[in-house]
Amino acid sequence: MIQPYASRTQEKMKEVLMNPNAMGPEIHYYMIRGGKDKRNITVWESGTVDGEYIKAYGHYHVDDFQETYKILEGEGILLLQIRQKDATGNFLNNKLSSFQAVKVKAGDSIAIPSFAGHLLVNTGKTWLVTSDDSPVNLDDSASMPAHADYEPIREMHGFAYYVVEKDGQPTLVKNPNYLEVPEATIKNDISEIK
C-alpha cells in the first residue's frame, strides 16, 4: 500500500542546518502527499534550532513547471534562489543569479518560478501549514519525491541564507559555502517577488 505520509526528522535536517550539531525537535515538519488527485499538505513545527527558525529542507525542481503554495495557517518566510549556469548550460550549485526572501501569512498564494530553489521557514509561534499542487507521484517517495532535487541543497549545507532570530526578529545570515550570492533583505509582501 502507498504511504502518503512522510516527516522530516532532526537527523535529516542536520544536513542543511546552520549549526548541524544543535539540538532540535525530533520532527521538524510533516508532509501528506496527495498525488495527482489531491493537494499536498505540509505542517511545520514552531521554534528554532540554536536560533535558526524551523524550515523545510528545500529543493529545486527537475522539470520546468510552476508550483503554487497556499499558506493555510501561520506565518513565515519564503526563500527563493536561482542558480547561475556555466558556459554549457549546467546549473552551478554555489553561484546564484538571484535570491529573495519574503514574508508570508495565512491567505497568501505564491507561484514558485520554474527551476527556482524554494523553501519555507516558520517564523511564527504556531504551526505553519501550507497546501501545494506539486505533481507528487506516490509510486516514488513521499519524503523525497522524484520531481524534486534535494542534492544541491545538501551539498551546499542549506540555502544561500539562513533565517535566524535576532532581537526577536527574523534576520538573514549568509551561508559561507556559496561563492556568489546577491545581497538580500526580507521583503514584507509577496507582491514584491520578482
PyMOL CGO cylinders between C-alpha atoms (Angstrom):
from pymol import cmd
from pymol.cgo import CYLINDER

trace = [
    CYLINDER, 0.00, 0.00, 0.00, 1.23, 3.51, -0.87, 0.3, 1, 1, 1, 1, 1, 1,
    CYLINDER, 1.23, 3.51, -0.87, 2.08, 5.66, 2.14, 0.3, 1, 1, 1, 1, 1, 1,
    CYLINDER, 2.08, 5.66, 2.14, 1.29, 9.35, 1.50, 0.3, 1, 1, 1, 1, 1, 1,
    CYLINDER, 1.29, 9.35, 1.50, 2.60, 10.48, 4.91, 0.3, 1, 1, 1, 1, 1, 1,
    CYLINDER, 2.60, 10.48, 4.91, 6.22, 11.49, 5.48, 0.3, 1, 1, 1, 1, 1, 1,
    CYLINDER, 6.22, 11.49, 5.48, 8.16, 13.51, 8.03, 0.3, 1, 1, 1, 1, 1, 1,
    CYLINDER, 8.16, 13.51, 8.03, 11.45, 15.35, 8.06, 0.3, 1, 1, 1, 1, 1, 1,
    CYLINDER, 11.45, 15.35, 8.06, 13.49, 14.45, 11.12, 0.3, 1, 1, 1, 1, 1, 1,
    CYLINDER, 13.49, 14.45, 11.12, 16.14, 16.35, 13.05, 0.3, 1, 1, 1, 1, 1, 1,
    CYLINDER, 16.14, 16.35, 13.05, 18.66, 13.77, 11.85, 0.3, 1, 1, 1, 1, 1, 1,
    CYLINDER, 18.66, 13.77, 11.85, 17.88, 14.52, 8.17, 0.3, 1, 1, 1, 1, 1, 1,
    CYLINDER, 17.88, 14.52, 8.17, 17.70, 18.29, 8.74, 0.3, 1, 1, 1, 1, 1, 1,
    CYLINDER, 17.70, 18.29, 8.74, 21.25, 18.32, 10.16, 0.3, 1, 1, 1, 1, 1, 1,
    CYLINDER, 21.25, 18.32, 10.16, 22.39, 18.26, 6.51, 0.3, 1, 1, 1, 1, 1, 1,
    CYLINDER, 22.39, 18.26, 6.51, 21.03, 21.78, 5.93, 0.3, 1, 1, 1, 1, 1, 1,
    CYLINDER, 21.03, 21.78, 5.93, 21.14, 23.50, 9.33, 0.3, 1, 1, 1, 1, 1, 1,
    CYLINDER, 21.14, 23.50, 9.33, 23.42, 26.43, 10.08, 0.3, 1, 1, 1, 1, 1, 1,
    CYLINDER, 23.42, 26.43, 10.08, 24.59, 24.51, 13.17, 0.3, 1, 1, 1, 1, 1, 1,
    CYLINDER, 24.59, 24.51, 13.17, 24.18, 20.78, 12.41, 0.3, 1, 1, 1, 1, 1, 1,
    CYLINDER, 24.18, 20.78, 12.41, 25.21, 19.83, 15.94, 0.3, 1, 1, 1, 1, 1, 1,
    CYLINDER, 25.21, 19.83, 15.94, 22.46, 21.84, 17.63, 0.3, 1, 1, 1, 1, 1, 1,
    CYLINDER, 22.46, 21.84, 17.63, 19.52, 20.09, 19.26, 0.3, 1, 1, 1, 1, 1, 1,
    CYLINDER, 19.52, 20.09, 19.26, 16.11, 20.45, 17.63, 0.3, 1, 1, 1, 1, 1, 1,
    CYLINDER, 16.11, 20.45, 17.63, 12.70, 18.81, 17.67, 0.3, 1, 1, 1, 1, 1, 1,
    CYLINDER, 12.70, 18.81, 17.67, 12.58, 15.15, 16.68, 0.3, 1, 1, 1, 1, 1, 1,
    CYLINDER, 12.58, 15.15, 16.68, 10.35, 16.07, 13.71, 0.3, 1, 1, 1, 1, 1, 1,
    CYLINDER, 10.35, 16.07, 13.71, 10.72, 19.48, 12.00, 0.3, 1, 1, 1, 1, 1, 1,
    CYLINDER, 10.72, 19.48, 12.00, 7.76, 19.10, 9.65, 0.3, 1, 1, 1, 1, 1, 1,
    CYLINDER, 7.76, 19.10, 9.65, 5.16, 16.66, 8.39, 0.3, 1, 1, 1, 1, 1, 1,
    CYLINDER, 5.16, 16.66, 8.39, 4.00, 16.08, 4.81, 0.3, 1, 1, 1, 1, 1, 1,
    CYLINDER, 4.00, 16.08, 4.81, 0.88, 14.46, 3.44, 0.3, 1, 1, 1, 1, 1, 1,
    CYLINDER, 0.88, 14.46, 3.44, 1.25, 13.87, -0.30, 0.3, 1, 1, 1, 1, 1, 1,
    CYLINDER, 1.25, 13.87, -0.30, -1.88, 13.93, -2.41, 0.3, 1, 1, 1, 1, 1, 1,
    CYLINDER, -1.88, 13.93, -2.41, -0.62, 12.53, -5.68, 0.3, 1, 1, 1, 1, 1, 1,
    CYLINDER, -0.62, 12.53, -5.68, -2.33, 13.78, -8.83, 0.3, 1, 1, 1, 1, 1, 1,
    CYLINDER, -2.33, 13.78, -8.83, -5.81, 14.00, -7.29, 0.3, 1, 1, 1, 1, 1, 1,
    CYLINDER, -5.81, 14.00, -7.29, -5.30, 15.89, -4.02, 0.3, 1, 1, 1, 1, 1, 1,
    CYLINDER, -5.30, 15.89, -4.02, -3.24, 18.86, -2.89, 0.3, 1, 1, 1, 1, 1, 1,
    CYLINDER, -3.24, 18.86, -2.89, -0.20, 18.21, -0.72, 0.3, 1, 1, 1, 1, 1, 1,
    CYLINDER, -0.20, 18.21, -0.72, -0.29, 19.45, 2.88, 0.3, 1, 1, 1, 1, 1, 1,
    CYLINDER, -0.29, 19.45, 2.88, 2.79, 20.38, 4.93, 0.3, 1, 1, 1, 1, 1, 1,
    CYLINDER, 2.79, 20.38, 4.93, 2.85, 21.31, 8.63, 0.3, 1, 1, 1, 1, 1, 1,
    CYLINDER, 2.85, 21.31, 8.63, 5.92, 22.89, 10.27, 0.3, 1, 1, 1, 1, 1, 1,
    CYLINDER, 5.92, 22.89, 10.27, 6.76, 22.97, 13.96, 0.3, 1, 1, 1, 1, 1, 1,
    CYLINDER, 6.76, 22.97, 13.96, 7.39, 26.38, 15.52, 0.3, 1, 1, 1, 1, 1, 1,
    CYLINDER, 7.39, 26.38, 15.52, 10.59, 27.40, 17.27, 0.3, 1, 1, 1, 1, 1, 1,
    CYLINDER, 10.59, 27.40, 17.27, 14.29, 27.49, 16.48, 0.3, 1, 1, 1, 1, 1, 1,
    CYLINDER, 14.29, 27.49, 16.48, 17.33, 25.23, 16.37, 0.3, 1, 1, 1, 1, 1, 1,
    CYLINDER, 17.33, 25.23, 16.37, 20.14, 27.20, 18.03, 0.3, 1, 1, 1, 1, 1, 1,
    CYLINDER, 20.14, 27.20, 18.03, 18.47, 30.42, 16.86, 0.3, 1, 1, 1, 1, 1, 1,
    CYLINDER, 18.47, 30.42, 16.86, 17.67, 29.25, 13.32, 0.3, 1, 1, 1, 1, 1, 1,
    CYLINDER, 17.67, 29.25, 13.32, 13.94, 29.07, 12.65, 0.3, 1, 1, 1, 1, 1, 1,
    CYLINDER, 13.94, 29.07, 12.65, 12.38, 25.70, 11.79, 0.3, 1, 1, 1, 1, 1, 1,
    CYLINDER, 12.38, 25.70, 11.79, 12.35, 25.37, 7.99, 0.3, 1, 1, 1, 1, 1, 1,
    CYLINDER, 12.35, 25.37, 7.99, 11.83, 22.98, 5.11, 0.3, 1, 1, 1, 1, 1, 1,
    CYLINDER, 11.83, 22.98, 5.11, 14.81, 21.13, 3.66, 0.3, 1, 1, 1, 1, 1, 1,
    CYLINDER, 14.81, 21.13, 3.66, 14.45, 22.99, 0.35, 0.3, 1, 1, 1, 1, 1, 1,
    CYLINDER, 14.45, 22.99, 0.35, 14.79, 21.75, -3.22, 0.3, 1, 1, 1, 1, 1, 1,
    CYLINDER, 14.79, 21.75, -3.22, 14.89, 22.59, -6.92, 0.3, 1, 1, 1, 1, 1, 1,
    CYLINDER, 14.89, 22.59, -6.92, 12.53, 21.08, -9.47, 0.3, 1, 1, 1, 1, 1, 1,
    CYLINDER, 12.53, 21.08, -9.47, 14.00, 18.76, -12.08, 0.3, 1, 1, 1, 1, 1, 1,
    CYLINDER, 14.00, 18.76, -12.08, 11.43, 19.75, -14.73, 0.3, 1, 1, 1, 1, 1, 1,
    CYLINDER, 11.43, 19.75, -14.73, 10.15, 23.09, -15.99, 0.3, 1, 1, 1, 1, 1, 1,
    CYLINDER, 10.15, 23.09, -15.99, 6.84, 23.56, -14.16, 0.3, 1, 1, 1, 1, 1, 1,
    CYLINDER, 6.84, 23.56, -14.16, 5.26, 26.02, -11.80, 0.3, 1, 1, 1, 1, 1, 1,
    CYLINDER, 5.26, 26.02, -11.80, 4.06, 25.08, -8.37, 0.3, 1, 1, 1, 1, 1, 1,
    CYLINDER, 4.06, 25.08, -8.37, 1.69, 27.11, -6.20, 0.3, 1, 1, 1, 1, 1, 1,
    CYLINDER, 1.69, 27.11, -6.20, 1.87, 27.26, -2.42, 0.3, 1, 1, 1, 1, 1, 1,
    CYLINDER, 1.87, 27.26, -2.42, -1.09, 28.42, -0.36, 0.3, 1, 1, 1, 1, 1, 1,
    CYLINDER, -1.09, 28.42, -0.36, -0.50, 29.47, 3.22, 0.3, 1, 1, 1, 1, 1, 1,
    CYLINDER, -0.50, 29.47, 3.22, -3.37, 27.99, 5.24, 0.3, 1, 1, 1, 1, 1, 1,
    CYLINDER, -3.37, 27.99, 5.24, -2.22, 28.84, 8.77, 0.3, 1, 1, 1, 1, 1, 1,
    CYLINDER, -2.22, 28.84, 8.77, 0.59, 30.72, 10.46, 0.3, 1, 1, 1, 1, 1, 1,
    CYLINDER, 0.59, 30.72, 10.46, 3.32, 32.98, 9.16, 0.3, 1, 1, 1, 1, 1, 1,
    CYLINDER, 3.32, 32.98, 9.16, 6.79, 32.56, 7.80, 0.3, 1, 1, 1, 1, 1, 1,
    CYLINDER, 6.79, 32.56, 7.80, 9.33, 33.50, 5.18, 0.3, 1, 1, 1, 1, 1, 1,
    CYLINDER, 9.33, 33.50, 5.18, 9.58, 32.06, 1.69, 0.3, 1, 1, 1, 1, 1, 1,
    CYLINDER, 9.58, 32.06, 1.69, 13.11, 31.73, 0.30, 0.3, 1, 1, 1, 1, 1, 1,
    CYLINDER, 13.11, 31.73, 0.30, 13.64, 31.60, -3.49, 0.3, 1, 1, 1, 1, 1, 1,
    CYLINDER, 13.64, 31.60, -3.49, 17.01, 31.22, -5.20, 0.3, 1, 1, 1, 1, 1, 1,
    CYLINDER, 17.01, 31.22, -5.20, 18.02, 30.78, -8.82, 0.3, 1, 1, 1, 1, 1, 1,
    CYLINDER, 18.02, 30.78, -8.82, 21.37, 29.28, -9.77, 0.3, 1, 1, 1, 1, 1, 1,
    CYLINDER, 21.37, 29.28, -9.77, 23.74, 30.61, -12.38, 0.3, 1, 1, 1, 1, 1, 1,
    CYLINDER, 23.74, 30.61, -12.38, 24.64, 28.40, -15.33, 0.3, 1, 1, 1, 1, 1, 1,
    CYLINDER, 24.64, 28.40, -15.33, 28.06, 27.58, -16.76, 0.3, 1, 1, 1, 1, 1, 1,
    CYLINDER, 28.06, 27.58, -16.76, 29.02, 28.00, -20.43, 0.3, 1, 1, 1, 1, 1, 1,
    CYLINDER, 29.02, 28.00, -20.43, 27.42, 24.65, -21.34, 0.3, 1, 1, 1, 1, 1, 1,
    CYLINDER, 27.42, 24.65, -21.34, 24.10, 25.46, -19.63, 0.3, 1, 1, 1, 1, 1, 1,
    CYLINDER, 24.10, 25.46, -19.63, 24.59, 23.37, -16.49, 0.3, 1, 1, 1, 1, 1, 1,
    CYLINDER, 24.59, 23.37, -16.49, 23.48, 24.81, -13.16, 0.3, 1, 1, 1, 1, 1, 1,
    CYLINDER, 23.48, 24.81, -13.16, 26.18, 25.92, -10.71, 0.3, 1, 1, 1, 1, 1, 1,
    CYLINDER, 26.18, 25.92, -10.71, 25.13, 24.99, -7.17, 0.3, 1, 1, 1, 1, 1, 1,
    CYLINDER, 25.13, 24.99, -7.17, 27.42, 27.51, -5.45, 0.3, 1, 1, 1, 1, 1, 1,
    CYLINDER, 27.42, 27.51, -5.45, 26.65, 30.61, -7.55, 0.3, 1, 1, 1, 1, 1, 1,
    CYLINDER, 26.65, 30.61, -7.55, 23.27, 32.34, -7.60, 0.3, 1, 1, 1, 1, 1, 1,
    CYLINDER, 23.27, 32.34, -7.60, 21.85, 34.85, -10.06, 0.3, 1, 1, 1, 1, 1, 1,
    CYLINDER, 21.85, 34.85, -10.06, 19.05, 35.83, -7.66, 0.3, 1, 1, 1, 1, 1, 1,
    CYLINDER, 19.05, 35.83, -7.66, 17.90, 35.34, -4.09, 0.3, 1, 1, 1, 1, 1, 1,
    CYLINDER, 17.90, 35.34, -4.09, 14.68, 36.53, -2.50, 0.3, 1, 1, 1, 1, 1, 1,
    CYLINDER, 14.68, 36.53, -2.50, 13.20, 36.29, 0.99, 0.3, 1, 1, 1, 1, 1, 1,
    CYLINDER, 13.20, 36.29, 0.99, 9.61, 37.41, 1.53, 0.3, 1, 1, 1, 1, 1, 1,
    CYLINDER, 9.61, 37.41, 1.53, 7.22, 37.28, 4.50, 0.3, 1, 1, 1, 1, 1, 1,
    CYLINDER, 7.22, 37.28, 4.50, 4.12, 35.12, 4.02, 0.3, 1, 1, 1, 1, 1, 1,
    CYLINDER, 4.12, 35.12, 4.02, 0.97, 34.72, 6.08, 0.3, 1, 1, 1, 1, 1, 1,
    CYLINDER, 0.97, 34.72, 6.08, -2.32, 32.83, 6.09, 0.3, 1, 1, 1, 1, 1, 1,
    CYLINDER, -2.32, 32.83, 6.09, -4.29, 33.58, 2.92, 0.3, 1, 1, 1, 1, 1, 1,
    CYLINDER, -4.29, 33.58, 2.92, -1.25, 34.16, 0.70, 0.3, 1, 1, 1, 1, 1, 1,
    CYLINDER, -1.25, 34.16, 0.70, -0.84, 32.22, -2.54, 0.3, 1, 1, 1, 1, 1, 1,
    CYLINDER, -0.84, 32.22, -2.54, 2.60, 32.10, -4.15, 0.3, 1, 1, 1, 1, 1, 1,
    CYLINDER, 2.60, 32.10, -4.15, 3.56, 30.86, -7.61, 0.3, 1, 1, 1, 1, 1, 1,
    CYLINDER, 3.56, 30.86, -7.61, 7.05, 29.35, -7.44, 0.3, 1, 1, 1, 1, 1, 1,
    CYLINDER, 7.05, 29.35, -7.44, 9.05, 30.27, -10.57, 0.3, 1, 1, 1, 1, 1, 1,
    CYLINDER, 9.05, 30.27, -10.57, 10.31, 27.40, -12.75, 0.3, 1, 1, 1, 1, 1, 1,
    CYLINDER, 10.31, 27.40, -12.75, 13.66, 25.98, -11.60, 0.3, 1, 1, 1, 1, 1, 1,
    CYLINDER, 13.66, 25.98, -11.60, 13.77, 28.27, -8.52, 0.3, 1, 1, 1, 1, 1, 1,
    CYLINDER, 13.77, 28.27, -8.52, 15.03, 26.63, -5.38, 0.3, 1, 1, 1, 1, 1, 1,
    CYLINDER, 15.03, 26.63, -5.38, 12.47, 27.18, -2.65, 0.3, 1, 1, 1, 1, 1, 1,
    CYLINDER, 12.47, 27.18, -2.65, 11.74, 26.55, 0.98, 0.3, 1, 1, 1, 1, 1, 1,
    CYLINDER, 11.74, 26.55, 0.98, 9.51, 27.92, 3.71, 0.3, 1, 1, 1, 1, 1, 1,
    CYLINDER, 9.51, 27.92, 3.71, 10.58, 28.97, 7.21, 0.3, 1, 1, 1, 1, 1, 1,
    CYLINDER, 10.58, 28.97, 7.21, 8.18, 29.09, 10.16, 0.3, 1, 1, 1, 1, 1, 1,
    CYLINDER, 8.18, 29.09, 10.16, 8.81, 32.38, 11.97, 0.3, 1, 1, 1, 1, 1, 1,
    CYLINDER, 8.81, 32.38, 11.97, 5.54, 32.33, 13.93, 0.3, 1, 1, 1, 1, 1, 1,
    CYLINDER, 5.54, 32.33, 13.93, 4.56, 30.93, 17.30, 0.3, 1, 1, 1, 1, 1, 1,
    CYLINDER, 4.56, 30.93, 17.30, 2.04, 28.44, 15.87, 0.3, 1, 1, 1, 1, 1, 1,
    CYLINDER, 2.04, 28.44, 15.87, 2.05, 25.74, 13.20, 0.3, 1, 1, 1, 1, 1, 1,
    CYLINDER, 2.05, 25.74, 13.20, 2.85, 26.90, 9.66, 0.3, 1, 1, 1, 1, 1, 1,
    CYLINDER, 2.85, 26.90, 9.66, 0.50, 24.99, 7.35, 0.3, 1, 1, 1, 1, 1, 1,
    CYLINDER, 0.50, 24.99, 7.35, 0.57, 25.01, 3.55, 0.3, 1, 1, 1, 1, 1, 1,
    CYLINDER, 0.57, 25.01, 3.55, -1.02, 23.25, 0.63, 0.3, 1, 1, 1, 1, 1, 1,
    CYLINDER, -1.02, 23.25, 0.63, 0.65, 22.92, -2.76, 0.3, 1, 1, 1, 1, 1, 1,
    CYLINDER, 0.65, 22.92, -2.76, -0.03, 21.45, -6.16, 0.3, 1, 1, 1, 1, 1, 1,
    CYLINDER, -0.03, 21.45, -6.16, 3.32, 19.82, -6.93, 0.3, 1, 1, 1, 1, 1, 1,
    CYLINDER, 3.32, 19.82, -6.93, 2.92, 16.65, -9.02, 0.3, 1, 1, 1, 1, 1, 1,
    CYLINDER, 2.92, 16.65, -9.02, 3.93, 14.07, -6.44, 0.3, 1, 1, 1, 1, 1, 1,
    CYLINDER, 3.93, 14.07, -6.44, 3.98, 10.56, -7.84, 0.3, 1, 1, 1, 1, 1, 1,
    CYLINDER, 3.98, 10.56, -7.84, 3.04, 8.37, -4.90, 0.3, 1, 1, 1, 1, 1, 1,
    CYLINDER, 3.04, 8.37, -4.90, 4.77, 5.42, -6.54, 0.3, 1, 1, 1, 1, 1, 1,
    CYLINDER, 4.77, 5.42, -6.54, 8.09, 7.04, -5.58, 0.3, 1, 1, 1, 1, 1, 1,
    CYLINDER, 8.09, 7.04, -5.58, 8.98, 8.55, -2.19, 0.3, 1, 1, 1, 1, 1, 1,
    CYLINDER, 8.98, 8.55, -2.19, 6.51, 10.72, -0.27, 0.3, 1, 1, 1, 1, 1, 1,
    CYLINDER, 6.51, 10.72, -0.27, 9.51, 12.09, 1.64, 0.3, 1, 1, 1, 1, 1, 1,
    CYLINDER, 9.51, 12.09, 1.64, 11.85, 12.73, -1.31, 0.3, 1, 1, 1, 1, 1, 1,
    CYLINDER, 11.85, 12.73, -1.31, 9.66, 12.79, -4.46, 0.3, 1, 1, 1, 1, 1, 1,
    CYLINDER, 9.66, 12.79, -4.46, 11.38, 12.32, -7.83, 0.3, 1, 1, 1, 1, 1, 1,
    CYLINDER, 11.38, 12.32, -7.83, 10.28, 15.73, -9.21, 0.3, 1, 1, 1, 1, 1, 1,
    CYLINDER, 10.28, 15.73, -9.21, 12.45, 17.48, -6.60, 0.3, 1, 1, 1, 1, 1, 1,
    CYLINDER, 12.45, 17.48, -6.60, 16.26, 17.68, -6.49, 0.3, 1, 1, 1, 1, 1, 1,
    CYLINDER, 16.26, 17.68, -6.49, 17.49, 17.89, -2.90, 0.3, 1, 1, 1, 1, 1, 1,
    CYLINDER, 17.49, 17.89, -2.90, 21.15, 17.09, -3.61, 0.3, 1, 1, 1, 1, 1, 1,
    CYLINDER, 21.15, 17.09, -3.61, 22.33, 20.65, -4.44, 0.3, 1, 1, 1, 1, 1, 1,
    CYLINDER, 22.33, 20.65, -4.44, 20.87, 21.87, -1.14, 0.3, 1, 1, 1, 1, 1, 1,
    CYLINDER, 20.87, 21.87, -1.14, 22.54, 19.06, 0.81, 0.3, 1, 1, 1, 1, 1, 1,
    CYLINDER, 22.54, 19.06, 0.81, 25.84, 19.74, -0.99, 0.3, 1, 1, 1, 1, 1, 1,
    CYLINDER, 25.84, 19.74, -0.99, 25.74, 23.43, -0.01, 0.3, 1, 1, 1, 1, 1, 1,
    CYLINDER, 25.74, 23.43, -0.01, 24.52, 22.68, 3.57, 0.3, 1, 1, 1, 1, 1, 1,
    CYLINDER, 24.52, 22.68, 3.57, 21.34, 24.68, 3.06, 0.3, 1, 1, 1, 1, 1, 1,
    CYLINDER, 21.34, 24.68, 3.06, 20.18, 27.71, 1.11, 0.3, 1, 1, 1, 1, 1, 1,
    CYLINDER, 20.18, 27.71, 1.11, 22.35, 30.78, 0.47, 0.3, 1, 1, 1, 1, 1, 1,
    CYLINDER, 22.35, 30.78, 0.47, 20.96, 32.42, 3.61, 0.3, 1, 1, 1, 1, 1, 1,
    CYLINDER, 20.96, 32.42, 3.61, 19.82, 31.01, 6.92, 0.3, 1, 1, 1, 1, 1, 1,
    CYLINDER, 19.82, 31.01, 6.92, 16.89, 32.72, 8.70, 0.3, 1, 1, 1, 1, 1, 1,
    CYLINDER, 16.89, 32.72, 8.70, 17.76, 33.28, 12.35, 0.3, 1, 1, 1, 1, 1, 1,
    CYLINDER, 17.76, 33.28, 12.35, 16.08, 35.05, 15.25, 0.3, 1, 1, 1, 1, 1, 1,
    CYLINDER, 16.08, 35.05, 15.25, 17.90, 38.22, 16.30, 0.3, 1, 1, 1, 1, 1, 1,
    CYLINDER, 17.90, 38.22, 16.30, 16.37, 40.55, 18.90, 0.3, 1, 1, 1, 1, 1, 1,
    CYLINDER, 16.37, 40.55, 18.90, 13.04, 38.79, 18.36, 0.3, 1, 1, 1, 1, 1, 1,
    CYLINDER, 13.04, 38.79, 18.36, 13.04, 39.36, 14.59, 0.3, 1, 1, 1, 1, 1, 1,
    CYLINDER, 13.04, 39.36, 14.59, 13.94, 37.19, 11.58, 0.3, 1, 1, 1, 1, 1, 1,
    CYLINDER, 13.94, 37.19, 11.58, 17.35, 38.06, 10.13, 0.3, 1, 1, 1, 1, 1, 1,
    CYLINDER, 17.35, 38.06, 10.13, 19.26, 36.65, 7.15, 0.3, 1, 1, 1, 1, 1, 1,
    CYLINDER, 19.26, 36.65, 7.15, 22.73, 35.15, 7.72, 0.3, 1, 1, 1, 1, 1, 1,
    CYLINDER, 22.73, 35.15, 7.72, 24.83, 34.19, 4.68, 0.3, 1, 1, 1, 1, 1, 1,
    CYLINDER, 24.83, 34.19, 4.68, 25.77, 30.58, 4.15, 0.3, 1, 1, 1, 1, 1, 1,
    CYLINDER, 25.77, 30.58, 4.15, 29.58, 30.65, 3.64, 0.3, 1, 1, 1, 1, 1, 1,
    CYLINDER, 29.58, 30.65, 3.64, 29.50, 27.63, 1.30, 0.3, 1, 1, 1, 1, 1, 1,
    CYLINDER, 29.50, 27.63, 1.30, 28.22, 29.75, -1.62, 0.3, 1, 1, 1, 1, 1, 1,
    CYLINDER, 28.22, 29.75, -1.62, 30.77, 31.60, -3.78, 0.3, 1, 1, 1, 1, 1, 1,
    CYLINDER, 30.77, 31.60, -3.78, 28.43, 34.18, -5.34, 0.3, 1, 1, 1, 1, 1, 1,
    CYLINDER, 28.43, 34.18, -5.34, 25.22, 35.34, -3.68, 0.3, 1, 1, 1, 1, 1, 1,
    CYLINDER, 25.22, 35.34, -3.68, 23.30, 38.58, -4.23, 0.3, 1, 1, 1, 1, 1, 1,
    CYLINDER, 23.30, 38.58, -4.23, 22.77, 40.77, -1.18, 0.3, 1, 1, 1, 1, 1, 1,
    CYLINDER, 22.77, 40.77, -1.18, 19.30, 40.22, 0.21, 0.3, 1, 1, 1, 1, 1, 1,
    CYLINDER, 19.30, 40.22, 0.21, 16.80, 41.62, 2.68, 0.3, 1, 1, 1, 1, 1, 1,
    CYLINDER, 16.80, 41.62, 2.68, 13.49, 40.23, 3.87, 0.3, 1, 1, 1, 1, 1, 1,
    CYLINDER, 13.49, 40.23, 3.87, 10.63, 41.72, 1.87, 0.3, 1, 1, 1, 1, 1, 1,
    CYLINDER, 10.63, 41.72, 1.87, 7.32, 42.39, 3.60, 0.3, 1, 1, 1, 1, 1, 1,
    CYLINDER, 7.32, 42.39, 3.60, 4.82, 41.38, 0.93, 0.3, 1, 1, 1, 1, 1, 1,
    CYLINDER, 4.82, 41.38, 0.93, 4.51, 38.63, -1.70, 0.3, 1, 1, 1, 1, 1, 1,
    CYLINDER, 4.51, 38.63, -1.70, 3.74, 41.30, -4.32, 0.3, 1, 1, 1, 1, 1, 1,
    CYLINDER, 3.74, 41.30, -4.32, 7.46, 42.17, -4.11, 0.3, 1, 1, 1, 1, 1, 1,
    CYLINDER, 7.46, 42.17, -4.11, 8.50, 38.77, -5.57, 0.3, 1, 1, 1, 1, 1, 1,
    CYLINDER, 8.50, 38.77, -5.57, 10.14, 39.26, -8.98, 0.3, 1, 1, 1, 1, 1, 1,
]
cmd.load_cgo(trace, "trace")
